[in-house]
């Protein structure tokens, strides 16, 4: 497999090393353990993970780049109250999530009006919600934030239910966001959605899936609302024009996804080296009003309608170097000469190598050893 390399900038208690392109802090065992702080100023014992300073890729590398909370000692959290306190405290710049954190009913946590923050998970870190209600479902709601990194966390919802509820993670009016090596499961309304002029985003090596049966009978009318990712909530929100510059690279829309992989209004969306192989798919990449989408070197396997042109209203979709074994339905774009040229450089592999890369041991999902860098 060419052009694929992963490099780690993780420091564990007895292991210190440096890798070109990343920075690290160095601490002794005792210093590392004593430095792990809870939001109330206490300390916890555990493995100290040094914060990775990774060069951002894709659209998140533009507009000044995305570096998150930088090179500071993590605040370690292992329960809901500490997690909420750390997320809402603007002075906490790096959060390390340990273990499984179960959210209470109506426990969705807002992260608002902050800049420069990293939230990452230790191996196996998981945030779980069981609330399927319209107003109180969902896990994280990012609003008016800048320069945020979220890495190596499993976000698990209670399953799809068309109540016009909340997504596992909603991004609202944020700039320079990097979501890396996360897994999004069973969101009520969606897994990861973007709205209200969000911009300069990279979603890298993330997995989207639905493992739970959808709940039918919601007032929204869709008995099977396993719709993963929405970009732009309504056609009438024309202020979104000129925004939604988002890269999805080496992501995996896996089993259970029915549609919105993603569903796009406006924006310049780069889909590079992604895997689509949900056997229940009805529509994969959905191009709505004024969508401008570059679909490059992806692998669509046994899915229906890899490309859905929807209303075909001022839409531009270019397909370059994709493979589509066993697919049915629409496989062509429209107005390819009008599709944008990415202003950044990013590593690309051939479509034939995508499946092995994305499903590999360090591929899509929360597959890292903590706060590590992926050299895309």
VODOVO-591305 format. One record per residue (C-alpha): x negated, y negated, z negated; residue in three letters. Coordinates in steps of 0.25 Angstrom, whole numbers, plus 5000, padded with zeros to 4 digits. Layout:
BEGIN
{xx=X yy=Y zz=Z res=ALA};
...
% end
This chain:
BEGIN
{xx=5000 yy=5000 zz=5000 res=UNK};
{xx=4994 yy=4987 zz=5004 res=UNK};
{xx=4994 yy=4973 zz=4997 res=UNK};
{xx=4999 yy=4979 zz=4984 res=UNK};
{xx=4992 yy=4976 zz=4971 res=UNK};
{xx=4996 yy=4974 zz=4957 res=UNK};
{xx=4987 yy=4968 zz=4947 res=UNK};
{xx=4990 yy=4967 zz=4932 res=UNK};
{xx=4986 yy=4955 zz=4923 res=UNK};
{xx=4992 yy=4962 zz=4911 res=UNK};
{xx=4984 yy=4963 zz=4898 res=UNK};
{xx=4987 yy=4973 zz=4888 res=UNK};
{xx=4981 yy=4975 zz=4874 res=UNK};
{xx=4969 yy=4982 zz=4878 res=UNK};
{xx=4968 yy=4979 zz=4892 res=UNK};
{xx=4963 yy=4966 zz=4898 res=UNK};
{xx=4959 yy=4963 zz=4913 res=UNK};
{xx=4960 yy=4952 zz=4923 res=UNK};
{xx=4965 yy=4953 zz=4937 res=UNK};
{xx=4963 yy=4942 zz=4948 res=UNK};
{xx=4975 yy=4933 zz=4950 res=UNK};
{xx=4980 yy=4934 zz=4935 res=UNK};
{xx=4976 yy=4928 zz=4922 res=UNK};
{xx=4976 yy=4934 zz=4908 res=UNK};
{xx=4974 yy=4931 zz=4894 res=UNK};
{xx=4965 yy=4940 zz=4885 res=UNK};
{xx=4969 yy=4944 zz=4871 res=UNK};
{xx=4964 yy=4954 zz=4861 res=UNK};
{xx=4974 yy=4965 zz=4856 res=UNK};
{xx=4976 yy=4958 zz=4843 res=UNK};
{xx=4978 yy=4944 zz=4850 res=UNK};
{xx=4987 yy=4950 zz=4860 res=UNK};
{xx=4996 yy=4956 zz=4850 res=UNK};
{xx=4996 yy=4944 zz=4841 res=UNK};
{xx=5000 yy=4935 zz=4852 res=UNK};
{xx=5013 yy=4942 zz=4856 res=UNK};
{xx=5023 yy=4933 zz=4851 res=UNK};
{xx=5038 yy=4934 zz=4849 res=UNK};
{xx=5047 yy=4921 zz=4852 res=UNK};
{xx=5048 yy=4918 zz=4837 res=UNK};
{xx=5033 yy=4918 zz=4835 res=UNK};
{xx=5031 yy=4932 zz=4830 res=UNK};
{xx=5022 yy=4942 zz=4836 res=UNK};
{xx=5023 yy=4956 zz=4841 res=UNK};
{xx=5014 yy=4968 zz=4843 res=UNK};
{xx=5013 yy=4973 zz=4857 res=UNK};
{xx=5005 yy=4974 zz=4870 res=UNK};
{xx=5000 yy=4960 zz=4874 res=UNK};
{xx=5002 yy=4957 zz=4889 res=UNK};
{xx=4994 yy=4945 zz=4895 res=UNK};
{xx=5002 yy=4936 zz=4903 res=UNK};
{xx=4999 yy=4938 zz=4918 res=UNK};
{xx=4997 yy=4926 zz=4927 res=UNK};
{xx=5001 yy=4931 zz=4940 res=UNK};
{xx=5001 yy=4923 zz=4953 res=UNK};
{xx=5015 yy=4922 zz=4958 res=UNK};
{xx=5019 yy=4927 zz=4971 res=UNK};
{xx=5030 yy=4924 zz=4982 res=UNK};
{xx=5039 yy=4912 zz=4980 res=UNK};
{xx=5035 yy=4911 zz=4965 res=UNK};
{xx=5021 yy=4907 zz=4969 res=UNK};
{xx=5026 yy=4894 zz=4976 res=UNK};
{xx=5031 yy=4881 zz=4969 res=UNK};
{xx=5019 yy=4882 zz=4959 res=UNK};
{xx=5019 yy=4897 zz=4957 res=UNK};
{xx=5025 yy=4905 zz=4945 res=UNK};
{xx=5016 yy=4908 zz=4933 res=UNK};
{xx=5027 yy=4910 zz=4922 res=UNK};
{xx=5022 yy=4908 zz=4908 res=UNK};
{xx=5008 yy=4909 zz=4911 res=UNK};
{xx=4997 yy=4915 zz=4902 res=UNK};
{xx=5002 yy=4914 zz=4888 res=UNK};
{xx=5005 yy=4925 zz=4877 res=UNK};
{xx=5018 yy=4932 zz=4879 res=UNK};
{xx=5030 yy=4931 zz=4870 res=UNK};
{xx=5034 yy=4946 zz=4868 res=UNK};
{xx=5049 yy=4949 zz=4867 res=UNK};
{xx=5056 yy=4962 zz=4864 res=UNK};
{xx=5070 yy=4958 zz=4860 res=UNK};
{xx=5081 yy=4949 zz=4866 res=UNK};
{xx=5080 yy=4938 zz=4856 res=UNK};
{xx=5065 yy=4936 zz=4858 res=UNK};
{xx=5066 yy=4937 zz=4873 res=UNK};
{xx=5077 yy=4926 zz=4873 res=UNK};
{xx=5069 yy=4917 zz=4864 res=UNK};
{xx=5056 yy=4919 zz=4872 res=UNK};
{xx=5063 yy=4917 zz=4885 res=UNK};
{xx=5070 yy=4904 zz=4880 res=UNK};
{xx=5058 yy=4898 zz=4874 res=UNK};
{xx=5051 yy=4890 zz=4884 res=UNK};
{xx=5038 yy=4890 zz=4876 res=UNK};
{xx=5037 yy=4905 zz=4878 res=UNK};
{xx=5030 yy=4907 zz=4891 res=UNK};
{xx=5028 yy=4922 zz=4892 res=UNK};
{xx=5037 yy=4933 zz=4887 res=UNK};
{xx=5034 yy=4948 zz=4887 res=UNK};
{xx=5046 yy=4957 zz=4886 res=UNK};
{xx=5044 yy=4970 zz=4879 res=UNK};
{xx=5054 yy=4982 zz=4879 res=UNK};
{xx=5069 yy=4982 zz=4882 res=UNK};
{xx=5077 yy=4969 zz=4878 res=UNK};
{xx=5092 yy=4971 zz=4877 res=UNK};
{xx=5100 yy=4958 zz=4879 res=UNK};
{xx=5112 yy=4956 zz=4871 res=UNK};
{xx=5126 yy=4953 zz=4877 res=UNK};
{xx=5125 yy=4939 zz=4884 res=UNK};
{xx=5110 yy=4939 zz=4882 res=UNK};
{xx=5105 yy=4934 zz=4895 res=UNK};
{xx=5093 yy=4925 zz=4892 res=UNK};
{xx=5092 yy=4911 zz=4899 res=UNK};
{xx=5078 yy=4906 zz=4903 res=UNK};
{xx=5080 yy=4892 zz=4906 res=UNK};
{xx=5072 yy=4879 zz=4910 res=UNK};
{xx=5058 yy=4886 zz=4907 res=UNK};
{xx=5045 yy=4886 zz=4915 res=UNK};
{xx=5033 yy=4895 zz=4915 res=UNK};
{xx=5038 yy=4908 zz=4908 res=UNK};
{xx=5035 yy=4923 zz=4910 res=UNK};
{xx=5043 yy=4934 zz=4905 res=UNK};
{xx=5037 yy=4948 zz=4907 res=UNK};
{xx=5040 yy=4962 zz=4902 res=UNK};
{xx=5031 yy=4973 zz=4896 res=UNK};
{xx=5033 yy=4986 zz=4902 res=UNK};
{xx=5047 yy=4991 zz=4901 res=UNK};
{xx=5053 yy=4977 zz=4897 res=UNK};
{xx=5067 yy=4976 zz=4900 res=UNK};
{xx=5079 yy=4966 zz=4897 res=UNK};
{xx=5092 yy=4972 zz=4897 res=UNK};
{xx=5107 yy=4966 zz=4897 res=UNK};
{xx=5120 yy=4974 zz=4896 res=UNK};
{xx=5129 yy=4962 zz=4897 res=UNK};
{xx=5138 yy=4963 zz=4910 res=UNK};
{xx=5146 yy=4950 zz=4907 res=UNK};
{xx=5147 yy=4939 zz=4917 res=UNK};
{xx=5140 yy=4928 zz=4908 res=UNK};
{xx=5131 yy=4936 zz=4899 res=UNK};
{xx=5124 yy=4946 zz=4908 res=UNK};
{xx=5110 yy=4945 zz=4913 res=UNK};
{xx=5096 yy=4944 zz=4906 res=UNK};
{xx=5089 yy=4932 zz=4910 res=UNK};
{xx=5093 yy=4919 zz=4916 res=UNK};
{xx=5082 yy=4910 zz=4921 res=UNK};
{xx=5086 yy=4895 zz=4924 res=UNK};
{xx=5078 yy=4883 zz=4928 res=UNK};
{xx=5065 yy=4890 zz=4925 res=UNK};
{xx=5052 yy=4889 zz=4932 res=UNK};
{xx=5039 yy=4897 zz=4933 res=UNK};
{xx=5045 yy=4910 zz=4927 res=UNK};
{xx=5039 yy=4924 zz=4928 res=UNK};
{xx=5047 yy=4937 zz=4924 res=UNK};
{xx=5040 yy=4950 zz=4925 res=UNK};
{xx=5041 yy=4965 zz=4922 res=UNK};
{xx=5055 yy=4965 zz=4915 res=UNK};
{xx=5067 yy=4974 zz=4918 res=UNK};
{xx=5080 yy=4967 zz=4918 res=UNK};
{xx=5092 yy=4976 zz=4916 res=UNK};
{xx=5106 yy=4972 zz=4916 res=UNK};
{xx=5119 yy=4980 zz=4913 res=UNK};
{xx=5122 yy=4983 zz=4928 res=UNK};
{xx=5129 yy=4975 zz=4939 res=UNK};
{xx=5143 yy=4970 zz=4936 res=UNK};
{xx=5150 yy=4959 zz=4945 res=UNK};
{xx=5154 yy=4949 zz=4934 res=UNK};
{xx=5146 yy=4937 zz=4940 res=UNK};
{xx=5137 yy=4940 zz=4929 res=UNK};
{xx=5122 yy=4938 zz=4927 res=UNK};
{xx=5109 yy=4943 zz=4933 res=UNK};
{xx=5098 yy=4950 zz=4925 res=UNK};
{xx=5090 yy=4938 zz=4929 res=UNK};
{xx=5095 yy=4925 zz=4935 res=UNK};
{xx=5086 yy=4914 zz=4940 res=UNK};
{xx=5093 yy=4901 zz=4941 res=UNK};
{xx=5085 yy=4888 zz=4946 res=UNK};
{xx=5071 yy=4894 zz=4943 res=UNK};
{xx=5058 yy=4891 zz=4950 res=UNK};
{xx=5046 yy=4900 zz=4951 res=UNK};
{xx=5050 yy=4913 zz=4945 res=UNK};
{xx=5043 yy=4926 zz=4947 res=UNK};
{xx=5050 yy=4939 zz=4943 res=UNK};
{xx=5040 yy=4950 zz=4944 res=UNK};
{xx=5041 yy=4965 zz=4941 res=UNK};
{xx=5055 yy=4965 zz=4935 res=UNK};
{xx=5066 yy=4975 zz=4936 res=UNK};
{xx=5081 yy=4970 zz=4937 res=UNK};
{xx=5092 yy=4980 zz=4934 res=UNK};
{xx=5107 yy=4980 zz=4934 res=UNK};
{xx=5110 yy=4965 zz=4933 res=UNK};
{xx=5125 yy=4961 zz=4931 res=UNK};
{xx=5125 yy=4951 zz=4943 res=UNK};
{xx=5112 yy=4953 zz=4948 res=UNK};
{xx=5097 yy=4957 zz=4944 res=UNK};
{xx=5090 yy=4944 zz=4948 res=UNK};
{xx=5096 yy=4932 zz=4954 res=UNK};
{xx=5092 yy=4918 zz=4958 res=UNK};
{xx=5100 yy=4905 zz=4958 res=UNK};
{xx=5100 yy=4890 zz=4958 res=UNK};
{xx=5088 yy=4886 zz=4966 res=UNK};
{xx=5078 yy=4896 zz=4960 res=UNK};
{xx=5065 yy=4896 zz=4968 res=UNK};
{xx=5051 yy=4901 zz=4969 res=UNK};
{xx=5054 yy=4915 zz=4964 res=UNK};
{xx=5046 yy=4928 zz=4966 res=UNK};
{xx=5053 yy=4942 zz=4962 res=UNK};
{xx=5042 yy=4952 zz=4963 res=UNK};
{xx=5042 yy=4967 zz=4961 res=UNK};
{xx=5055 yy=4967 zz=4954 res=UNK};
{xx=5066 yy=4978 zz=4954 res=UNK};
{xx=5081 yy=4976 zz=4956 res=UNK};
{xx=5090 yy=4988 zz=4953 res=UNK};
{xx=5103 yy=4992 zz=4947 res=UNK};
{xx=5103 yy=5005 zz=4939 res=UNK};
{xx=5117 yy=5004 zz=4932 res=UNK};
{xx=5130 yy=5006 zz=4939 res=UNK};
{xx=5137 yy=4992 zz=4943 res=UNK};
{xx=5149 yy=4989 zz=4935 res=UNK};
{xx=5162 yy=4987 zz=4944 res=UNK};
{xx=5174 yy=4977 zz=4942 res=UNK};
{xx=5167 yy=4964 zz=4940 res=UNK};
{xx=5174 yy=4951 zz=4943 res=UNK};
{xx=5164 yy=4948 zz=4954 res=UNK};
{xx=5170 yy=4959 zz=4963 res=UNK};
{xx=5157 yy=4968 zz=4966 res=UNK};
{xx=5158 yy=4981 zz=4959 res=UNK};
{xx=5144 yy=4984 zz=4962 res=UNK};
{xx=5136 yy=4971 zz=4959 res=UNK};
{xx=5122 yy=4977 zz=4960 res=UNK};
{xx=5117 yy=4964 zz=4967 res=UNK};
{xx=5103 yy=4962 zz=4963 res=UNK};
{xx=5098 yy=4948 zz=4966 res=UNK};
{xx=5104 yy=4935 zz=4971 res=UNK};
{xx=5097 yy=4923 zz=4976 res=UNK};
{xx=5107 yy=4911 zz=4976 res=UNK};
{xx=5120 yy=4912 zz=4970 res=UNK};
{xx=5130 yy=4905 zz=4979 res=UNK};
{xx=5129 yy=4899 zz=4993 res=UNK};
{xx=5135 yy=4886 zz=4988 res=UNK};
{xx=5122 yy=4883 zz=4980 res=UNK};
{xx=5115 yy=4876 zz=4991 res=UNK};
{xx=5105 yy=4870 zz=4981 res=UNK};
{xx=5098 yy=4883 zz=4982 res=UNK};
{xx=5093 yy=4880 zz=4996 res=UNK};
{xx=5078 yy=4879 zz=4996 res=UNK};
{xx=5076 yy=4888 zz=4984 res=UNK};
{xx=5076 yy=4903 zz=4981 res=UNK};
{xx=5062 yy=4905 zz=4986 res=UNK};
{xx=5061 yy=4919 zz=4981 res=UNK};
{xx=5051 yy=4931 zz=4984 res=UNK};
{xx=5055 yy=4945 zz=4981 res=UNK};
{xx=5043 yy=4954 zz=4982 res=UNK};
{xx=5041 yy=4969 zz=4980 res=UNK};
{xx=5055 yy=4970 zz=4973 res=UNK};
{xx=5064 yy=4982 zz=4973 res=UNK};
{xx=5079 yy=4982 zz=4975 res=UNK};
{xx=5081 yy=4996 zz=4969 res=UNK};
{xx=5093 yy=5005 zz=4967 res=UNK};
{xx=5106 yy=4999 zz=4963 res=UNK};
{xx=5105 yy=4986 zz=4970 res=UNK};
{xx=5117 yy=4983 zz=4979 res=UNK};
{xx=5114 yy=4969 zz=4985 res=UNK};
{xx=5107 yy=4956 zz=4983 res=UNK};
{xx=5092 yy=4961 zz=4985 res=UNK};
{xx=5092 yy=4949 zz=4985 res=UNK};
{xx=5104 yy=4940 zz=4990 res=UNK};
{xx=5099 yy=4927 zz=4994 res=UNK};
{xx=5105 yy=4913 zz=4996 res=UNK};
{xx=5096 yy=4902 zz=5001 res=UNK};
{xx=5081 yy=4904 zz=4997 res=UNK};
{xx=5069 yy=4909 zz=5004 res=UNK};
{xx=5068 yy=4924 zz=4999 res=UNK};
{xx=5056 yy=4933 zz=5002 res=UNK};
{xx=5058 yy=4948 zz=5000 res=UNK};
{xx=5045 yy=4955 zz=5001 res=UNK};
{xx=5041 yy=4969 zz=4999 res=UNK};
{xx=5054 yy=4973 zz=4992 res=UNK};
{xx=5061 yy=4986 zz=4991 res=UNK};
{xx=5076 yy=4988 zz=4993 res=UNK};
{xx=5081 yy=5002 zz=4991 res=UNK};
{xx=5094 yy=5002 zz=4983 res=UNK};
{xx=5103 yy=5013 zz=4989 res=UNK};
{xx=5116 yy=5005 zz=4985 res=UNK};
{xx=5112 yy=4993 zz=4992 res=UNK};
{xx=5122 yy=4985 zz=5000 res=UNK};
{xx=5114 yy=4973 zz=5004 res=UNK};
{xx=5099 yy=4970 zz=5001 res=UNK};
{xx=5093 yy=4956 zz=5005 res=UNK};
{xx=5105 yy=4947 zz=5006 res=UNK};
{xx=5103 yy=4934 zz=5013 res=UNK};
{xx=5114 yy=4924 zz=5010 res=UNK};
{xx=5115 yy=4909 zz=5013 res=UNK};
{xx=5102 yy=4902 zz=5018 res=UNK};
{xx=5094 yy=4914 zz=5013 res=UNK};
{xx=5080 yy=4914 zz=5019 res=UNK};
{xx=5074 yy=4928 zz=5016 res=UNK};
{xx=5061 yy=4935 zz=5021 res=UNK};
{xx=5062 yy=4950 zz=5019 res=UNK};
{xx=5048 yy=4955 zz=5021 res=UNK};
{xx=5042 yy=4969 zz=5020 res=UNK};
{xx=5053 yy=4975 zz=5011 res=UNK};
{xx=5058 yy=4989 zz=5010 res=UNK};
{xx=5073 yy=4992 zz=5012 res=UNK};
{xx=5076 yy=5007 zz=5009 res=UNK};
{xx=5089 yy=5013 zz=5011 res=UNK};
{xx=5097 yy=5000 zz=5008 res=UNK};
{xx=5109 yy=4994 zz=5015 res=UNK};
{xx=5108 yy=4980 zz=5021 res=UNK};
{xx=5094 yy=4976 zz=5018 res=UNK};
{xx=5097 yy=4962 zz=5024 res=UNK};
{xx=5111 yy=4956 zz=5021 res=UNK};
{xx=5113 yy=4943 zz=5029 res=UNK};
{xx=5126 yy=4939 zz=5022 res=UNK};
{xx=5132 yy=4927 zz=5028 res=UNK};
{xx=5120 yy=4924 zz=5037 res=UNK};
{xx=5121 yy=4910 zz=5034 res=UNK};
{xx=5108 yy=4902 zz=5037 res=UNK};
{xx=5101 yy=4915 zz=5032 res=UNK};
{xx=5087 yy=4919 zz=5036 res=UNK};
{xx=5081 yy=4933 zz=5034 res=UNK};
{xx=5068 yy=4938 zz=5040 res=UNK};
{xx=5064 yy=4953 zz=5038 res=UNK};
{xx=5049 yy=4956 zz=5040 res=UNK};
{xx=5043 yy=4970 zz=5038 res=UNK};
{xx=5053 yy=4977 zz=5030 res=UNK};
{xx=5056 yy=4992 zz=5030 res=UNK};
{xx=5071 yy=4997 zz=5029 res=UNK};
{xx=5072 yy=5012 zz=5029 res=UNK};
{xx=5086 yy=5018 zz=5028 res=UNK};
{xx=5093 yy=5004 zz=5027 res=UNK};
{xx=5106 yy=5001 zz=5033 res=UNK};
{xx=5113 yy=4988 zz=5036 res=UNK};
{xx=5107 yy=4974 zz=5040 res=UNK};
{xx=5092 yy=4974 zz=5041 res=UNK};
{xx=5089 yy=4961 zz=5049 res=UNK};
{xx=5087 yy=4946 zz=5045 res=UNK};
{xx=5091 yy=4933 zz=5051 res=UNK};
{xx=5084 yy=4921 zz=5056 res=UNK};
{xx=5071 yy=4926 zz=5052 res=UNK};
{xx=5063 yy=4915 zz=5058 res=UNK};
{xx=5069 yy=4906 zz=5047 res=UNK};
{xx=5064 yy=4914 zz=5036 res=UNK};
{xx=5054 yy=4907 zz=5027 res=UNK};
{xx=5039 yy=4910 zz=5027 res=UNK};
{xx=5034 yy=4913 zz=5012 res=UNK};
{xx=5025 yy=4902 zz=5008 res=UNK};
{xx=5017 yy=4912 zz=4999 res=UNK};
{xx=5008 yy=4924 zz=5001 res=UNK};
{xx=5012 yy=4937 zz=4995 res=UNK};
{xx=5007 yy=4951 zz=4996 res=UNK};
{xx=5016 yy=4960 zz=5006 res=UNK};
{xx=5016 yy=4975 zz=5008 res=UNK};
{xx=5022 yy=4982 zz=5019 res=UNK};
{xx=5036 yy=4986 zz=5018 res=UNK};
{xx=5032 yy=5001 zz=5018 res=UNK};
{xx=5025 yy=4999 zz=5005 res=UNK};
{xx=5035 yy=4992 zz=4998 res=UNK};
{xx=5043 yy=5003 zz=4992 res=UNK};
{xx=5030 yy=5010 zz=4986 res=UNK};
{xx=5026 yy=4996 zz=4980 res=UNK};
{xx=5039 yy=4992 zz=4974 res=UNK};
{xx=5042 yy=5005 zz=4968 res=UNK};
{xx=5028 yy=5008 zz=4963 res=UNK};
{xx=5023 yy=5008 zz=4948 res=UNK};
{xx=5020 yy=4993 zz=4949 res=UNK};
{xx=5031 yy=4989 zz=4958 res=UNK};
{xx=5045 yy=4983 zz=4957 res=UNK};
{xx=5051 yy=4982 zz=4943 res=UNK};
{xx=5045 yy=4980 zz=4929 res=UNK};
{xx=5033 yy=4989 zz=4932 res=UNK};
{xx=5022 yy=4980 zz=4926 res=UNK};
{xx=5014 yy=4982 zz=4913 res=UNK};
{xx=5019 yy=4968 zz=4909 res=UNK};
{xx=5015 yy=4954 zz=4914 res=UNK};
{xx=5007 yy=4959 zz=4926 res=UNK};
{xx=5004 yy=4953 zz=4940 res=UNK};
{xx=5008 yy=4959 zz=4953 res=UNK};
{xx=4999 yy=4955 zz=4965 res=UNK};
{xx=5010 yy=4954 zz=4976 res=UNK};
% end
